[in-house]
Amino acid sequence: MEHHLLDQLTKVARENVLQTYYSLAQALPETEFERREGYTRVRGSWPLSFCHFAGEFDSRRDPDVLARELKSESQTKDGLWVFVMPGDEPAGLRNALLDNGFSLRQCLCLMGNRSPGSDSLGIEAATDADSRMRIGNFMAEQFFPFSPTNSRSLVARSTALSISDLVYSGSIFEPDVAMMLSRSRRAVGLYNLCVRKELRGNGLGGKFVGSALRLADQYGLPLTLQCHASLRDWYGSLGFQQIGTVHAFFSGGKGRSDIL
């Protein structure tokens, strides 16, 4: 029974990640979505990973043939990201991408939690355009301090214009902690959890995750997220289980920064 529940949690987490990527891309103008034979292709004019990617693979095609097709798609100034997630087919796609010149840029832990949480922190929602932009800027500055200013601005803009909820604690002019909550049909996804630098190590992040768990529990939904491997044990201490891995491959686009 436990294995079945984890398998279901993996599926709903995958759905949530895809919906969130699509939402971020759709928030920027001139972004196009195309469902091709066995995968979805997203293309846009902005130099961000979620404007130039392929994902949601569901194909019986030969993985090498598919990888060669994706490689040809990557021969542009922005290149191509390929996100391979649990449940994607064909099964041999990851190796085929490497064999065809893609590099593995990131491995993100996909995690889930069905508990109602314990410690929590009061949260405020950024609802108007100005407050959402402030939270978007705060997130971009915390996550990508060394990225070019224009890249951070684009990330902030897409975050502010997305359909996800942006919540924070502290002053809207100087938030203590913030996160993005993306609600899909079967899960609430937690993204971009960040604590102001001088307040880190005081337990604010864990309490804010507790707030997200309580909110998800009110909806009767699990809380899912993706994170760097260095954060896996920390989220594990909060009751999360790893339920899969998101593999992010890239090819093309000389000198491109990793923004995911």
PyMOL commands that set and color helices and strands:
alter all, ss='L'
color gray80, all
select helices_A, chain A and resi 2-26+49-51+63-73+93-99+129-143+149-161+197-199+204-219+229-237
alter helices_A, ss='H'
color red, helices_A
select strands_A, chain A and resi 32-36+39-43+52-55+80-84+103-113+124-126+165-170+175-183+188-195+223-228+241-251
alter strands_A, ss='S'
color yellow, strands_A
deselect
rebuild
show_as cartoon
